[in-house]
Amino acid sequence: MKAIQHWIEKYLVPVITKMTNNFWFSIVADAILYIVPFSMVSAIPSLWGVLRTFVPKLPDITPISTYSFGLIGLFVVFVIPYNCLNKIGKKDRAMIAGFTGIGTFMLCMNMQTNAAGLSSVDIAKFGAGGMFTSIVLGLLVSAIYKSMAKFSFFGEDSVLPDFVKNWFDNIIAILLSLFASYIVSVVFKIDVFTLVQFLMKPVTGFAQSLPGVVAITFLQNLFYFFGISGWVFTPVTRSITQAAIAQNSALMAAGHAPTNIYSFGFSRYTMIGGQGSTLPVAFMMLFAKSKRYKLLGRATIIPSCFNINEPLVYGTIVNNPFMLIPMMLVSIVLPAVSWLVLHFGLATIHYVNFDMFFAPNPISAFIMSGGDFRNAILVIVDLVLSALIWWPFFKAADKFEATKEIEKAAKEDLATATEE
């Protein structure tokens, strides 16, 4: 246990820390987090859509989702350059950099013009389906603006107003960004969206496989056990899962079955009560022999029901040798069982975006599967499996902690008696 902890702290933690502190990674991570509210807003039409399956006369409010979650690719390509310029202290150029990102993004869309002279484009490119492309183009625009940050047509003693100088100083960066997009998409007629998807295929393809979902969950839980929150993986996992559920939704709309198992909301089966599926632990602590665990149970049971488990994990599991094995077992068993159930059609693969992480997992799974009760049952099955995994290890930890408390109390009583 100590050897594993030492190796992770010496070799892995510095790598993760360096990665999360990396300039380019941080601006992408910020962009992904900025769009979360739009994804959450789309949960309302998703829930409404489930109700419409039972009451068809209800009005269709899908456009609310289309113009919130359905535009997150467009939002991301704005935010990345905007963040970049703010981080390097060029706030006066940040807004224009964001606008340049939008222009570059749309120039790569290869809009089609019909006989009437009207242009059209697949609106899916604006949403999660185009997120990887928006990240790539956002980083391209950011790199161009960052390289031009110190350039100015004017000296410091120029009498022109700052906003006028700012207009001219942005021209080259705007031209370079748009020209790069023009050369690739117009001159060479390369579909940037298809190209990016092709280049990302090894990553996204692995994520959809059984080894992929297990590996992702295992890494998240392993780092969480040693105190590194799984949120550091969010820019990667969220980009993959949101693109996946957008594809699933498009397939369903076209009359086909969804295919991406590791889509947004797959964590409903692996993070019951929070990462590590610790809801059973919260209930077990309520009946613990240890006073410390019982107190933690009372404090964390309600948050755990809404998937908030940081107090529980940091107070009970992190660096606790009794908890390493169950933490790793749930990260293997739960994603594997869930993947197999979804793969063989025993439950429905998610295709409805419902970004309410704090909703109880059976409810989320039911809604994201389009109202399939089997998905809610799958959550309950995973909950039972996680309880069976945690139980013997928690009992051992509880017994150890209770013994320590008894010994400590005995020592304190002895010390008090000696003083008297």
N, C-alpha and C positions, 0 to 999 in steps of 0.2 A: 504493500500500500504506500509506504513512504517513498519507495523507489519510483513508483509510477508518478506520485505527486511531484517528486523532485524533477523527473524527466519532463513532465508537462510544464512545470514552472520555469525550468531552465531553457527548454527548447521551443515549446509550442506557444506559451504565453507571450514571449517577446515577438514572435512572428505575428500573432493575432493583434497584439498591441500596435506593432509597426504598420500592419495593414489597415487597421481602423483609423490610425492617425495619418495615413497617407492622404495627401492633398486631394488627389483625384477620386479616391474611394470615398472620402468624406463628403465631397460635393454631390456625388451620386446618392449616397446614403441619405443626405438631407433632402434631396429631391423626392426620393421614395417615401420618406416620412411626411413630406408636405402634402402628398396626394391622398393620404389616408382618409381625411374627412370626406373627399369626393366619393371614395369607395364606400364609406360608411353610409353616405346619403343614399347610394343606390340600393342599400339593404331594404329601404322602405318600399320601393316598387317591387322588389323581389318578394317580400312578404305579402304584398298586395296581390302579386301574381298567383301565389299559392291559394289565397282566398278566392281568386277568380275561378280556379278550377272547380270549386264547390258552388260558387255563385257567379255564373257566367255573365249575368246582367251588370255586374260592377264595371265601371269605366276602366279603360286601359291607360295606366299612367307610366307605361314603359319609357316615353320620351324623357322623363326625369332621370332615369338611369342612363339613357343614351347620351344625355348632355351633362353627365357628371362622371361616372365611371367610364363611359364611352369616349371621353376626351382626355384620359389621363396621359396618353402618349404625347399629346400636344402640350399638356401642362409640364411634363417632365423636360421636354426639349427647351422649354422657356426657363425653367428653374435652374437647370444645371449651369448654363452660361451666366445667369443672373447671380447664382451663388459664387461662382468662380471669381467674378469681378469684385464682389463684395469682400471675399476673403483676402484678396490681394490689395485691398484698400482703394479700389477704383469704383467707388459707388456712383460717380457721375456717369460712368459708362455701362453700369450693370443693366439698367432697363433696356438700353438699345441692344446690348448683347443678347438679352432674352428674346427681343423681337427678331434679331438676326437668326436665332435658333429656330424660331417658328418659320421664317421664310425659307431657310435651308431645308427644313423638314418637309415643307409642302412642295418645294421644287423637286424633291426626290420621289414624289408620289406618282409621277407620270400620268397626269390627268388626261382623260380621253375626251376629245371633242367630237360631237355628233354632227350630222348634216345640217342641223339648225344652228350650229355654232355654239352650242351649249356645252360647257365642260362638266365632267363628272369624275368622281373618285370614290373608291370603296371606303365608306365611313369607318369600317373596322380598323383601318390604318391609323386613325386618330386615337384609338383606345388602347387597351392592353395588348392587342395583337401587334401593335407597332411599337411597344415599349422598348424592346431591345434596340430597334433602329433609332428611336428617339434618344436613347442613352448614348449610342455611338455618335450620332450627329451632334448631340449636345456637348459631348467631350471634344469633338473636332472643332466646333465653334469656340469652345472655351480655350482650347490650345492656341488657336489663332489670335484670339483677343489677349490672352496672357502674354504671348510673344510680342504683341504690339502695344503692351501696356505703357511702356516708357516713351513710345513715339509720340511726337507732337509736331505739327506744322508751325507752331508759334513758340516764341521764347517766353520766359516768365515775365518779361517787361511789356508784353503785348497789351495794347489798350482795349482790345476786343473783349466783350463780355465773356465770362467763362462758358455760358451755355452755347454761344456761337462757336468758340474754339472746340467745344465738345462735339458739335455737329461735324466739323471737318476732320477732327482726329479719329472719328469712328469710320470714316469712309473706306479706308483701305481694308480694315478688318471685315467690314460688311461685304466689300467686293470679293475678297479672297474666299470668304465662306460660301457666298453664292456661286462664285466661279467654280470652286471645287465641286459643288453639287451639280452645276450645269454640265461640266465636263463628263462626270460619271454617268449621270442619268439622262442627259439629252444628247450629247455628242456620241458617247459610247453605248447609249441605250441600255444601261445596266439597271435592272430592277434592284435598288438598294435594299428594299424590304426583303425580297427573296434571298438576296446574297447574305444578309445578316442572319436570317433564319437558317440558311444552309451552314454558315460558319458556327452557329450556336448549337447545331443539331447534336454533336457529340455530348454536350453538357445537358441539354434538355432531354435527349433520348435516354441518357443514363438515369436522369432524375425520375423518369417514368417507369423504370424497371424495378423489379423486386429488390435487387441489391442496392439500387439507387436510393429508394425510400428508406431502407434500413440504414444505409451509410449516413444519409443526411440526419436522420433522427438520432442515430448513435453519436455522431459528432456533437450535435447540439446538446444532448444530455451529458456527454462526457465533460464538455467545457463548463456546463452549468454546475456539475458536481464539484468542480474545483473553483467555483465562484464567478465564472465568466458567463454572463447572461446570454441566452440564445438570441437576444436582440441583435447581436453583432452580425448574425447571419442573415438578418432581414432583407438587406438590399439584394442579396442573391436569391434567397428562397422566394421572396415576394414577387420579384421580377419573373421567375419561372412559373409560379403558381397562378399569377394573375393572367399571364399570357395564355396559360393552359386552359383556364376556365373560360376565357374569351373564345378560344377555339372550340371548346365543348359547347358553349352557348350557340355559336354559329352553326355547328353541326346539327344541334337539335332544331334550330330554326329551319334548316334545310331538310329536315325529316330523317336525319341520320342519328345513330347512337353516339354519345360522347365517348371519347377514347383515352383522354389524358387522365389517368388515375391520380397522379400527383398534381392535382389542381388546387386552387384556392379552397381552403376548408378541410383538406385532408388531415390537418392537425387536430380536427375535432375528435379523431379516433386515437390519437397518440398523446394529446395534451389534455387529458380530462382532469380538470382542477388546476390546470397550468402545466407548464413543461415538466415532463417526467411522470405525468399522470399521477399526481400526488393527492388527489381527492380522497382515496381510501386512507392515506396516512393521516389526514386531518380528522377523519372519523375515528380512527384507531386511537389517536391521542386523547380523545375525549374520555376514553376508558382506560387510560394508561395508569400504571402503578406509580410511575414517576410524577412528582408534583410539577416538575418543570415541563414535561411533555403535556400533562393535562392542562396546564395554564396556556401553553402554546396552542393546544387544540381548540380551546374556547376562543382564543384571539384570532385564529386563522380559519375556522370552519366556514364562516359566512363568506369571506373573500374567496376562499377556495371554490365555493359553489359557483362563483362568477369568474373562475379561471385566473385569479390573482393569488399567486403562491410564493412570491418573493420572501415575505416574512417567514413562511413555513420552511422553505428550502434553506435560507441562510441561517435559520435558527435550529434546524434539525438535520439536514442532509449534507450540506456542504462540508467536505473534508471529514465526514463521519465514516470511519472504516466499515461500520455495520451496513451502511447504505450504498456503497459502491456497486456491489453485485446486483441488487434489485434495480438500481437506477439504470444499469446497463442492460439487464434482462428485459425491462419494459420497453427499452429503445429498440430491441430486436423483435420481441414477440408481437407487440401491438401493431407496428407498421406492417410486419409480415402477414399477420392474420387479416388485417384490414385490406391490404393489397390483394390477397388471394380471394377474399370475399367479393371485392369489386371486380376483379379480373374475370371471375367465373360467373358474373351476372347475378350473384345472390343478393346484391343491393345495387343501387343506382349510382353511377359515377357523377360527381358534382357538375352541374352546369348552370346553377343559379348563383349569382354573386350576392352573398349576404355577409357583409363585413361588420359583424357584431361579435367581437371576440369574447365579450363579457356575457353573452347569452349562454344559458346552460347548453352543453354540447348536444344532447339529443334533439333539442329544438333546432339548433343550427344545422345539424345533419339532415333533419327532416326537410327543412326549407331549401337547403342547397341541393338536395336531390330531387327537387320539384314535388315534394310531398310524399316521399316513399317511406312508409313506416319501418321498412326493413333497415334503413340507415340508422334510425333511432335505436332499433334493437341492437345493431352492430356496436353502437356506442356503449350500450349497457353490457354487452358481452365483453368488450374491451375493459370496461370498468371492473367487471368481475375478475377477469384475468389479471389486471394490475393489482387488485386486492389480494388475490392468491399469491402473487409474487412478493408483494410488500410484507405480508403478514408474518412469516417466520422471522424475517430479518428485523422487522420492527419490534417483535416480541423480545428478541435477543437484546436489541438496543435499549428497550424499555427496562428490561431486567437489570442490565448493566448500570443504567442511569439511576434506577431506584436503589440499587445496592450502594452506589456512590453517595446518594443523598442520606441513606441510613447511616453509613459510616461517618459521614461529615457531621450529622446530627449527634452521633454518639461521642465524637471527639469534642464537639462544642459543649455537650453536657459534662464530659469529664473535666474539661478545662474550667467550667463554671464551678463544679464541685471542688476542684483543687483550690481555686481562689477563695472559696468559702472556708 
